[in-house]
Amino acid sequence: MAVSVKSIISALGVISLVCLSHLCLANESLTQTEGASSNPLSAATDPLTTNIDVGWDSKYVSQGRNNLAEGGIYWMNASVQYGNLTTYALVGRGDSQAYTEWNIGLEYALNLSEHLEANLGYQRIEGYSDSRCQDNELFAELAYTAAPWLVPSVSYVYSTEAAGYFVELSLHSYWQLTEQFTLSPYVTQGLDFKYRTEEHNGKNHLQFGLEASYNLAENIVISGHISHSIAQADIEQEAVANGDFSSQDQTYAGIHFNMSF
């Protein structure tokens, strides 16, 4: 079975932002956060597809960091795909504190070979909290999909505001247990190059988790995830510089409802 790189992107994530102390910091998700995928073993076959996704995550975690001081975040994403081109608008809103973000962008899918898929895209980011912040990001993803039980992939995002980039190396394993139900364990290594911090380049976090997806109908999917992120040098050095000596590891979960037509 071929695995759509669009699904891998939603599981990995590469984009979105959070507004903290006048800084624009990117999240990781085209559709929300890592682990929030729709059906990972199927791709859209219609020339024109509209997709609506709503969800909630217990924490707003991106690049291994909890971006909100309190609570989690609600998400809503609307996208229109025509052939290989997808346009989308994503909005997130904190459930316990005043925070809103918008991500509007487009991406283009490339089928480089039978089992090698890629995406290229651009996104405009606007965040509203105690202050307003904005950013422009360029991103790319590459996945080798020959075997659904072991899908290696790499994602890259460049921030014009930070003048830095972030890379994620991932392995996903898709197991279709029934016609409707799929389990997907994954592991991701994040590398920061002046994207979140200027002082350190290299290992940022190691994350692993389990995703579950259930097809309620042909075009309706409910999915969930539980994820754990282990802080590495980039996060730990940033925390110490801010006087925080507590553990920076993060555990969080989420649930999403997806409809396409």
N, C-alpha and C positions, 0 to 999 in steps of 0.2 A: 504494500500500500504506500502511495506517495504521501508525504506530509507537506502541507502548505506552509511556506515560510511566513505567511500572514499569521498563522496560529502561533508559530514560534515567536514572532515579534510580540504578540500579546502576552506570551508566557514570560519572555525575557524582559521586554520593555526597553525603551531607550530614551523616552522623552517625557517631558512636562516639567513644571517648575514649582518652587515654593518660595515665598517672599519672607525672608528672615533678616531683620536688622538692615534693611535697605539693600540686601543682596538678592540677586536672582539666581537661584540654584536649580539645576535641572533634576527632574525625577527620572524614571526609567520606563515609562510606559506609554506605549501608543494608545492603548485602550484603558489603562489604569495602572496597575502595579504588576510586579512579577507574580506569576502564578495565576493570573486571572484570564485564562484562555477560554475561547469558545471551543467548537469541535475541532480538535487538533488533527484529525485524520481525514478531513474533507475540505475541499476548496470550492469556491463559487464557480459555477459553470455557466450561469446566465450572463449575457453581455452587459446587463445593467442590474446591479444589486444594491438595495438599500439595507443598512444594518443599524439597529438601535440596541444599545447595551446600557443597562443600569446596574449599579452595584454599590457595595459598601466594603471598606477595609477597616479593620480594628485599629490600625495605625497607618499613618502616611509615611511609609518607609521608601526612601530612594537612595541609591548608592550606599546602602547599609546604615543609613541614618534615619532616626525618627524626626521628621520635619515639623511636627506640631507638638506643642507643649502639653496639650490636653486632647484626649479622645481620638477618634478616627476620622474618616472622610467618606462622603458620598460621591459617586461618579455617575455621569451620564455622557455617553458618546454616540454621536450620529455620524454615519459615513455613507458615502455613495461611491460605488465602484463601477467603472465602465471599462471593460477590457482589463488592461493592466494598470490603469490609473485609478487611484483612490483619493478622494478629498474627504476631510473629516473635521469635526468640531467637537472638542472634549471640554467639559466643565466639571470641576471638582469643588466641593464645599465642605468645610469642616463641620463635624457634628457637635462639637463642644466649644469651639472658639471661632471668632470671626476671621474667616479665611476663604477666599474664592480665587480660583484660577481658571483661565481659558487657554486652550491650545487649539490653534487653527492651522491646518497644514495640508500637504498633499504628498503622495508617495507613488513611485512607479516600480512595478514588479518586473523582474527580468528572469526568464528561464534560460540560464546559461547552458544547461545540458539536461538530460533526462532526470538527473538526481541532484543537480546543483541549482539552487534558487537564490535570488538576491533581491533586495529592495533598496531604493535610493529615495530620499525625501528631504523636505524642508518644512519647518514649523515656526510659527510666530507665537510667542508666549506672553501673556499678560497676567500678573498676579496682584491681588488686592488684599491687604491686611492692614496693619497700622500705617503702611505706606504702599505706594504703587511701584511695581518693578516690571521690567520687560526684557525679552531676549529674543534672539533669532538663532535657530539651530539647524544644522545640516546633519543628516544621519544616514547610515548604511547598515545593512544586515546581509549575512551570507550563511547559508545552511546546506549541509549535505544530507539528503533525505533518502538514501538508498534503502536503509533498514529502519523501520519505525521504532524498533526496540533500542536503537542507539543513534541519535541524531546530534552530531556536533555542529555548533554554530558560533559565529562571532558577530558582535554588534559594535558599532562605533558611532559616537555623537560628538559634534564639535559645537561649542558655544562661542558666539561672537562677543558676548558680554564678558565672559571669563577669559577669552582667548586661549582656551584649553580644550582637551578632549578626554573622553572616558571610553574605555574598552571593556567589554564583557566576553569571556570565553565560557561556553556552556555545553553541557551534555543533557539531553532530554531522552526519556525512554517512554514511548507510548504503547500502552497495553489495552487493547479493546476487549474487555472481558465479556461483554454481551453486545448485541447489535446497537444498544442505546448507551451503554456505560463504558467509559474509558478512564483509566488511572494513568497518571504521568508523573513519576518521580523525576527530579532534576537537580543539578548542581551547577553553580555559576561562580566563577572567579572574576571579581571586578578589579580593574586597574585604573588609577587616577593619574592624569598628566595635566596638572594645573586646571582641572575642571572644577573640583570642589575646594582644593587648597593649593596655594602657590608654593608652600614650603617643602612639600614631599611629593615625589613621583614614584609610582609603583603600586604595590599591593594595597588594596583598599578594603575589601571584604570578601569573605567566602560565604556563599549562601546555598542552602539546600532546602528542598521542600517536596510536597506532594500535592498534585492537582487532581481534581476529579471533575468529570464532565458527563452530564446525562441529557440525552435528547428526549425532550418531552413530546416533540412532534418533529415533522420534517424540517421545519424552519424555526424551531424554538429550542433553546439550549439553556440549561441551568448549570452553573459551574461553581466550584469553590476551591480554596487552597489553604494550606497551612505552611508557613515558611519560617526558617530560622536563619539569621544572619550573624556571622562571627566577625567582629571588628578586627581589622588588621592595622598595619603601621600608619596608614594615612589618617584613619579615623582616630586611632589612639593618640597620635601626636597632636591632632587638632584639639581633642578633648583636654589633654594635659595643658596645652597652651591656654585654654579657657578656664583652667583651674578645676576641671572635673576629673576626678580620679576613680569614678565608679565604672562598672562594666558598661561597655557600649554595645554589647550584643543585643539583638532584637528578635523577638518572636511575635508573629502576627498572623492573622487569617482574614479571609474575605469570601464574599459570595456575590455572584453576578448572574444576571438574567439577560439573555441575548435573543433577539428576534431579527430575522432577515426576510426580505420580500422583494 
